[in-house]
Amino acid sequence: MKMKLKPLYLLLIAIIWVASACSLIPPLSTLTAEPEVQATSAAPELPGSAQPPVQSAGAVAAPDIAGGAPGVGGGGDVYPQSPEMVVNSFLAAYQDNQAEMFPFLSASRLLAMPEGGMQAMLGITGNLEGFAIQSAAVSTQPPAASLDVGMVVDGTEILRRFQLIFEEDRWVIDAVENPAP
């Protein structure tokens, strides 16, 4: 038995098929709308916690930047979420644009800035060619962190210890020390 469909039925089937395929496409308003961003406050990171590090897709030049400070790492106004990310952002700003280093400093550190500025605070002269965090210790009560960072300045390797505190819901650098060898 041969089945013959009338052209009207074929047209009806085609319309239903197109309509069902179109229902899978989201409305145009959802495709052009800005994504919702929920503000969260950064809490001190617990050592050994199961929380994954927060990173943005814009963190290209400096590793472990979650957006960076305004203008750092192309991230706009998202502040780094961990002590390691703050130090990375701070030193990346030193290499790129030293004016962008100030948001990473505590209020007391800003008030007690040495006469030589950032270079005097870091105890370096010359170009910062690279850096790597060698160790980090984070405490939650009271919130504090200590990071040893190896830096290469004009071909010479040096070590600095960054002391961070949790101030106004974010990690900030409170002191930079030259640890004894």
Backbone as a ProteinNet text record, in pm:
[ID]
protein_1_A
[PRIMARY]
MKMKLKPLYLLLIAIIWVASACSLIPPLSTLTAEPEVQATSAAPELPGSAQPPVQSAGAVAAPDIAGGAPGVGGGGDVYPQSPEMVVNSFLAAYQDNQAEMFPFLSASRLLAMPEGGMQAMLGITGNLEGFAIQSAAVSTQPPAASLDVGMVVDGTEILRRFQLIFEEDRWVIDAVENPAP
[TERTIARY]
83.1	0	89	65.9	141.3	66.9	142.1	81	114.3	12.7	33.2	-16	74.5	37.2	-0.1	-97.6	-141	-44.9	-25.7	64.3	29.1	-97	-135.4	-79.7	-82.5	-27.3	124.6	189.7	335.2	368.4	290.9	312.7	290.3	185.1	156	269.3	321.8	433.3	558	583.8	700.9	687.9	569.1	548.6	568.1	513.9	530.7	677.7	748.3	889.8	971.5	947.3	1018.1	983.9	856.6	816	881.5	890.8	954	1104.1	1165.8	1308.8	1333.6	1246.2	1261.6	1239.7	1163	1138.9	1265	1362.4	1488.3	1582.1	1556.6	1639.9	1590.1	1681	1636.7	1592.3	1505.4	1461.1	1579.8	1566.9	1674.7	1714.9	1620.4	1651.9	1751.7	1749	1845.2	1982	1986.7	2116.1	2191.4	2121	2186.7	2194.9	2131.1	2132.4	2268.3	2305.5	2429.8	2416.6	2523.3	2515	2501	2424.2	2407.7	2533.4	2577.5	2694	2649.8	2677.5	2641.4	2766.1	2754.5	2867	2880.9	3003	3031.6	3151.2	3156.4	3273.3	3371	3497.1	3600.8	3625.8	3619.7	3648.9	3790.4	3851.8	3986.1	3985.7	4087.3	4098.2	4156.7	4091.1	4139	4246.6	4356.5	4457.4	4397.3	4421.5	4373.6	4224.8	4160.3	4017.2	3992.8	3870.9	3835.4	3787.4	3797.7	3750.8	3850.3	3801.8	3892.7	3928.4	4047.8	4084.9	3995.6	3963.7	3879.1	3969	3943.8	4021.7	3927.8	3966.3	3886.9	3955.2	3879.2	3937	4029.8	4018.3	4102	4241.3	4268.4	4399.1	4499.8	4566.8	4660.1	4803.4	4834.4	4972.2	5023.5	4940.2	4982.4	4903.7	4971.1	4899.5	4823.6	4714.7	4634.7	4572.4	4533.1	4462.7	4315.3	4236.5	4092.4	4043.3	4065.3	4022.8	4126.3	4195.2	4296.5	4233.3	4316.9	4267.4	4223.2	4158.8	4119	4237.8	4227.1	4333.5	4439.1	4439.1	4541.6	4485.2	4551	4508.5	4379.6	4335.2	4216.4	4088.4	4089	3973.1	3876	3902.8	3808.1	3816	3704.1	3699.9	3688.7	3725.2	3723	3857.1	3851.8	3973.9	4019.1	4150.5	4200.6	4146.4	4122.1	4053.8	4144.6	4272.7	4360.6	4489	4563.2	4689.5	4785.9	4790.6	4880.9	4842.5	4714.1	4666.7	4694	4684.6	4712.8	4860	4950.1	5093.3	5125.4	5066.6	5087.1	5040.7	4924	4870.3	4957	5001.8	5086.2	5217	5283.5	5411.2	5393.2	5282	5253.9	5233	5166.5	5147.5	5281.5	5373.3	5506.6	5575.1	5559	5621.8	5552.1	5418.9	5342.3	5312.1	5254.7	5211.1	5208.3	5311.2	5325.7	5213.8	5142.8	5030.5	4918.5	4914.8	4809.8	4843.9	4953.4	4994.4	4924.3	4879.4	4827	4704.9	4610.4	4493.9	4529.6	4650	4688.8	4757.1	4767.6	4835.5	4735.6	4770.3	4685.7	4689.1	4591.2	4584	4709.1	4754.8	4874	4999	5007.1	5121.9	5122.3	5004.3	4995.7	5040.1	5002.1	5041	5190.1	5249.8	5391.3	5479.1	5440.3	5517.5	5653.1	5762	5893.4	5912	6009.6	6034.4	6061.7	6122.9	6154.5	6039.3	5920.3	5802.9	5808.5	5754.4	5742.1	5878.1	5974.8	6107.3	6170.5	6156.8	6211.7	6138	6005.8	5928.8	5971.9	5994.1	6037.8	6187.2	6260.8	6404.7	6479.7	6432.6	6498.9	6526.2	6625.4	6650.8	6668.8	6612.1	6624.9	6494.1	6504.5	6387.6	6354.6	6228.8	6180.6	6156.7	6240.3	6233.2	6142.4	6118.3	6032.6	6018.2	5919.4	5896.9	5819.3	5833.1	5759.6	5738.3	5617	5587.4	5649.3	5735.7	5805.5	5735.1	5672.9	5597	5492	5386.8	5279.6	5223.9	5197.3	5133	5016.4	4896.7	4775.9	4710.3	4672.9	4602	4464.3	4363.4	4228.8	4192	4255.5	4224.4	4349.8	4389.3	4331.8	4374.1	4298.6	4335	4469.6	4565	4697.7	4763.8	4858.5	4930.7	5073.4	5163.8	5305.1	5349	5400.6	5442.7	5587.5	5667.5	5805.5	5805.8	5860.7	5858.8	6001.6	6039.4	6167.6	6150.4	6239.5	6231	6365.6	6360.6	6481.8	6480.5	6579	6590.9	6725	6718.7	6839.1	6933.8	6877.4	6956.9	6998.7	6965.5	7002.7	6880.7	6893.5	6783.4	6782.9	6664.5	6647.4	6521	6507	6391.1	6326.5	6194.8	6119.5	6004.9	5970.2	5857.8	5746.5	5632	5515.4	5423.9	5389.6	5296.2	5163.1	5057.3	4925.5	4828.6	4732.8	4625.6	4492.7	4384.6	4250.7	4186.1	4172.5	4124.9	4010.6	3898.8	3782.6	3741.5	3730.8	3684.2	3775.4	3904.9	3997.7	4139.2	4221.3	4361.1	4440	4526	4612	4751.3	4849.8	4989.6	5013.5	5061.5	5087.4	5236	5320.9	5465.5	5538.9	5656.4	5746.3	5880.1	5930.9	6053	6161	6284.8	6400.2	6444.1	6396.5	6427.4	6576.9	6621.6	6763.4	6788.4	6904.1	6934	6953.4
-116	0	124.1	203.4	326.9	439.1	515	625.4	754	831.4	954.2	1068.7	1162.7	1276.5	1393.4	1461.6	1579.4	1694.1	1783.8	1898.1	1979.3	1989.4	2064.7	1999.5	1866.3	1795.2	1814.1	1811.5	1834.2	1973.3	2072	2208.6	2216.4	2151.7	2151	2084	1973.9	1904.9	1992.7	2060.5	2149.7	2264.3	2321.5	2432	2384.1	2266.5	2213	2183.5	2129.7	2098.5	2225.9	2331.4	2458.4	2521.1	2517.4	2575.5	2503.8	2371.9	2299.2	2326.2	2342.5	2374.3	2513.8	2608.2	2744.8	2754.9	2665	2670	2636.5	2576.5	2544.2	2663.9	2766.5	2886.2	2980	3029.7	3120.9	3254.3	3325.8	3456.6	3549.5	3638.9	3731.5	3817.2	3851.8	3936	3868.4	3736	3668.6	3657.4	3665.6	3657.1	3788.1	3901.3	4031.3	4095.6	4036.9	4094.5	4075.1	4170.5	4161.5	4049.5	3972.8	3866.9	3925.9	3856.6	3901.1	3871.9	3971.1	3954.2	3978.1	3883.7	3899.4	3936.6	4042	4085.6	3993.8	3953.4	3873	3933.8	3919.5	3968.4	3853.6	3886.4	3784.2	3753.1	3627.9	3585.4	3531.2	3531.4	3474.9	3330.8	3294.6	3160	3066.7	2955.8	2858.8	2772.2	2746.5	2657.8	2519.3	2462.2	2328.6	2322.3	2439.4	2437.5	2383.2	2338.4	2277.5	2380.3	2510.2	2612.5	2629.5	2624	2646.3	2793.7	2825.7	2966.3	3032.9	3159.5	3234.6	3303.4	3278.1	3341.8	3389.6	3497.8	3545.9	3509.9	3511.7	3481.7	3593.1	3712.3	3824.9	3821.5	3728.3	3723.2	3660	3742.8	3691.7	3721.4	3848.1	3887.8	3843.4	3852.5	3816.9	3695.4	3587.4	3468.8	3492.1	3416	3417.8	3552.6	3625.8	3750.9	3725.2	3759.4	3749.1	3886.3	3919.8	4050.1	4156.6	4158.2	4258.5	4384.1	4479.2	4608.6	4681.9	4795.5	4868.2	4886.9	4832.6	4846.5	4738	4651.3	4547.4	4418.6	4362.4	4235.3	4242.6	4363.2	4379.1	4340.8	4333	4281.7	4384.1	4512.7	4612	4632.5	4613	4646.5	4525.6	4407.8	4288.9	4277.7	4263	4259.5	4114.9	4089.1	3952.2	3893.5	3761.8	3697.4	3630	3612.2	3543.2	3624.7	3598.6	3670.2	3651.1	3530	3503.5	3587	3596.6	3673.7	3822.9	3871.7	4012.5	4042.8	3956.8	3979	3969.8	3872.6	3862.4	3989.1	4039.2	4159.8	4281.4	4289.7	4400.1	4403.9	4288.9	4285.7	4298.6	4249.7	4269.6	4418	4488.1	4632.3	4704.7	4656.5	4717	4711.6	4599.4	4583.2	4666.6	4680.4	4744.9	4892	4922.9	5058.4	5076.3	5137.4	5146.1	5224.7	5307.5	5381.8	5286.9	5167.1	5071.2	4982	5010	4928.6	4969	5092.5	5146.2	5073	5024.1	4955.2	4828	4774.7	4650.4	4673.5	4799.3	4832	4866.5	4831.2	4863.6	5013.8	5060.6	5204	5248.9	5167.6	5205.6	5205.1	5113.5	5108.1	5230.9	5273.5	5393.6	5517.6	5524.7	5639.9	5640.7	5522.9	5512.7	5481.7	5529.1	5503.2	5573.2	5499.1	5562.1	5665.9	5750.5	5860.4	5812.5	5700.2	5648.1	5576	5576	5514.4	5362.7	5304.7	5159	5089.7	5148.6	5086.4	5081.1	5187.4	5188.3	5089.3	5080.8	4986.2	4842.9	4811.8	4677.9	4656.7	4763.7	4752	4711.9	4758.7	4724.2	4850.3	4840.5	4942.5	4868.1	4920.8	4854.9	4793.9	4712.5	4651.4	4516.7	4496.8	4367.7	4281.2	4180.7	4097.2	3976.1	3935.9	3821.1	3796.7	3714.8	3682.7	3552.3	3486.4	3362.5	3349.9	3313.1	3289.6	3155.8	3158.3	3036.4	2964.9	3040.8	2979.1	3077.8	3022.6	3105.9	3041.7	3123.7	3078.7	3172.6	3115.5	3195.3	3154.7	3254.9	3232.9	3297	3231.7	3289.1	3367	3338.3	3407.9	3452.1	3574.2	3679.4	3660	3714.1	3697.3	3764.6	3685.4	3735.7	3635	3681.9	3593.6	3642.5	3548	3577.9	3498.8	3569.8	3506	3539.7	3437.6	3457.3	3456	3562.2	3578.2	3596.5	3509.7	3524.9	3617.6	3715.3	3812.6	3820.2	3851	3874.9	4022	4095.7	4238.5	4262	4307	4330.6	4210.2	4090.6	3968.4	3911.6	3977.7	3930.9	3876.3	3757	3697.6	3750.8	3792.6	3841	3778.1	3782.8	3727.9	3838.2	3847.3	3941.9	3867	3910.8	3852.4	3957.1	3920.7	4009.2	3969.4	4067	4046.5	4108.7	4027.6	4075.9	4066.3	4157	4155.3	4161.2	4130.1	4134.5	4262.6	4358.6	4492.1	4530.9	4572.9	4612.9	4504.1	4382.1	4266.6	4228.1	4254.8	4213	4202.4	4122.1	4107.6	4226.2	4283.1	4394.3	4373.4	4429	4419.1	4523.2	4475.9	4564.7	4594.6	4501	4521.2	4434.1	4479.2	4402.7	4400.8	4279	4264.6	4196.8	4221	4153.6	4050.1	3923.3	3822	3789.7	3760.5	3723.5	3589.6	3575.6	3450.3	3333.9
0	0	0	-96	-108.6	-39.6	32.7	102.1	27.5	-1.6	-74.3	14.6	44.1	126.8	37.8	81	6.8	36.7	-56.2	-35.4	89	124.5	243.1	369.5	374.6	489.5	498.1	384.1	382	434.6	394.8	442	592.8	642.7	785.7	865.1	815.8	882.3	883.1	774.1	767.3	865.5	878.4	972.3	1115.7	1148.6	1284.4	1312.7	1215	1233.9	1256.4	1179	1194.6	1329.3	1368.8	1496.2	1613.8	1606.4	1717.1	1721.2	1606.6	1603.6	1658.7	1629.1	1678.9	1828.9	1886.1	2030	2109.2	2045.1	2112.1	2118.9	2039.7	2037.8	2146.6	2234.2	2339.4	2280.1	2349.6	2300	2278.1	2182	2147.6	2267	2352.6	2468.5	2562	2571.5	2659.1	2594.3	2461.7	2394.1	2399.5	2406.6	2404.7	2541.9	2643.1	2777.4	2841.5	2926.9	3002.8	3104.5	3127.6	3228.2	3367.9	3451	3588.2	3667.5	3744.8	3830	3972.1	4058.7	4198.1	4275.9	4354.1	4435	4554.9	4580.4	4698.5	4768	4897.7	4969.1	4984.2	4971.9	4981.9	5128.6	5162.1	5298.7	5302.9	5418	5426.3	5378.5	5304.8	5249.6	5355	5376.6	5473.2	5410.1	5479.8	5423	5403.7	5287.5	5258.5	5229.8	5207	5179.7	5040.3	5019.7	4891.4	4791.5	4823.3	4732	4618.5	4492.6	4381	4371.3	4320.5	4306.4	4202	4225.8	4134.8	4033.8	3905.7	3801.4	3692.8	3628.8	3517.3	3387.3	3281.1	3150.4	3106.4	3167	3127.7	3187.7	3276.5	3340.9	3246.1	3169.5	3070.2	3109.8	3132.1	3155.3	3291.5	3392.1	3526.4	3572.2	3611.6	3654.2	3783.2	3800.9	3923	3953.3	3851.3	3874.6	3852.3	3949.4	3931	3891.7	3768.5	3722.8	3745.3	3855.9	3884.2	3937.9	3972.7	4015	3890.4	3905.6	3786.3	3692.8	3573.8	3474.6	3481.1	3580.9	3591.3	3534.7	3437.3	3381	3301.8	3269.6	3188.9	3260	3391.6	3461.7	3514.3	3499.9	3546.5	3695.5	3765.7	3907.3	3998.6	3954.4	4037.5	4109	4239.4	4319.9	4339.8	4342.8	4364.7	4495.1	4495.4	4606.2	4708.6	4680.5	4774.4	4791.7	4899.4	4919.5	4801.7	4747.6	4635.3	4513.6	4488.8	4374.5	4393	4516.8	4545.1	4516.2	4564	4541.1	4391.3	4322.1	4177	4106.6	4142.1	4079.7	4111	4235.2	4279.1	4199.4	4188.4	4116.9	3965.4	3912.5	3769.9	3741.6	3833.4	3817.9	3826.7	3910.2	3918.9	3782.3	3713.1	3581.9	3474.5	3484.6	3378.1	3403.4	3520.8	3550.2	3701.4	3755.7	3901	3968.1	3895.8	3954.5	3995.3	3938.4	3969.3	4088.9	4158.1	4272.3	4401.8	4411.1	4535.8	4590.8	4508.8	4566.8	4644.1	4624.7	4690.1	4825.4	4867.7	4992.7	5101.9	5226.3	5341.3	5366.1	5441.4	5473.6	5549.4	5644.3	5720.6	5633.4	5537.8	5446.1	5355.8	5310.1	5226.8	5303.9	5431.7	5513.6	5545.1	5551.4	5587.7	5465.3	5348	5227.1	5237.3	5213.3	5220.9	5110.5	5130.1	5037.3	4894.9	4878.3	4744.9	4676.9	4737.1	4676.7	4675.5	4570.4	4560.2	4555.9	4486.2	4480.7	4619.4	4696.1	4831.8	4921	4904.9	4985.7	4956	4828.3	4789.5	4814.5	4835.1	4857	4730.7	4615.9	4490.2	4409.1	4324.9	4224.4	4092.7	3989.8	3860.2	3814.1	3710.9	3648.6	3711.1	3741.6	3790	3667.3	3648.1	3528	3544.8	3668.5	3693.1	3841.4	3876.9	4017.6	4027.5	4142.7	4169.4	4319.7	4356.9	4498.4	4535.7	4637	4677.6	4791.7	4881	4989.7	5039	5100.1	5152.9	5279.3	5379.1	5501.8	5528	5544.4	5562.8	5694	5774	5899.9	5889	5946.4	5940.6	6066.2	6179.5	6303.8	6373.8	6368.2	6284.9	6139.9	6045.8	5905.1	5875	5835.2	5800.6	5707.6	5630.1	5538.5	5525.7	5503	5480.9	5357.9	5257.7	5132.6	5103.9	5077.8	5033.2	4881.7	4823.2	4678.7	4627.9	4534.5	4467.7	4349.3	4337.5	4228.7	4157.8	4030.2	3952.4	3914.8	3967.7	3942.1	3873	3748.9	3668.4	3670.9	3657.7	3650.8	3785.1	3893.4	4027.2	4099.3	4157.4	4232.1	4375.2	4420.8	4557.8	4615.8	4747.8	4816.4	4898.6	4891.1	4972.8	5038.6	5160.7	5235	5240.6	5187.3	5186.4	5301.9	5385.7	5496.7	5456.3	5458.7	5419.3	5535.3	5536.3	5634.7	5559.5	5629.8	5571.5	5619.2	5527.8	5563.3	5469.6	5525.2	5446.3	5346.5	5393.9	5315.7	5200.3	5212.4	5106.7	5162.7	5095.3	5132.9	5079.7	5165.8	5125.3	5183	5115.4	5158.5	5267.9	5382.7	5495.4	5512.3	5470.1	5483.1	5381.9	5342.4	5257.6	5329.6	5358	5435.6	5352.8	5392.2	5335	5436.4	5421.7	5523.7	5528.7	5647.7	5664.5	5594.9	5529.2	5458.9	5551.3
[MASK]
+++++++++++++++++++++++++++++++++++++++++++++++++++++++++++++++++++++++++++++++++++++++++++++++++++++++++++++++++++++++++++++++++++++++++++++++++++++++++++++++++++++++++++++++++++++

